[in-house]
Amino acid sequence: MTDNATPITMFGADWCRDCIRTKKQLDELGVAYTYVDLVATPEAADVAREISGRTNIPVVVYPDASHHVEPSNADVEAKLRELALV
């Protein structure tokens, strides 16, 4: 069962331009999410890699267990609309 307060988990790092962009988009859309800082929690990179099968970030995990790796803003917004989160 999904916690509706934080339906999305985003794995990222403060040095990653795509992560900064995606985080800003989620903030601007007012979407609740859990941010996993891979600099502060480097062991979480293994979790992100297990989810995505890749080492690229950000990894955005949605409540339906689907995920995006390095998504465009359009990809994220389309998925959020599909899930009725925006």
Stockholm file with secondary structure:
# STOCKHOLM 1.0

chainA/1-86         MTDNATPITMFGADWCRDCIRTKKQLDELGVAYTYVDLVATPEAADVAREISGRTNIPVVVYPDASHHVEPSNADVEAKLRELALV
#=GR chainA/1-86 SS CCCTTSCEEEEECTTCHHHHHHHHHHHHHTCCEEEEETTTCTTHHHHHHHHHSSSCSCEEECTTSCEEESCCHHHHHHHHHHTTCC
#=GC SS_cons        CCCTTSCEEEEECTTCHHHHHHHHHHHHHTCCEEEEETTTCTTHHHHHHHHHSSSCSCEEECTTSCEEESCCHHHHHHHHHHTTCC
//
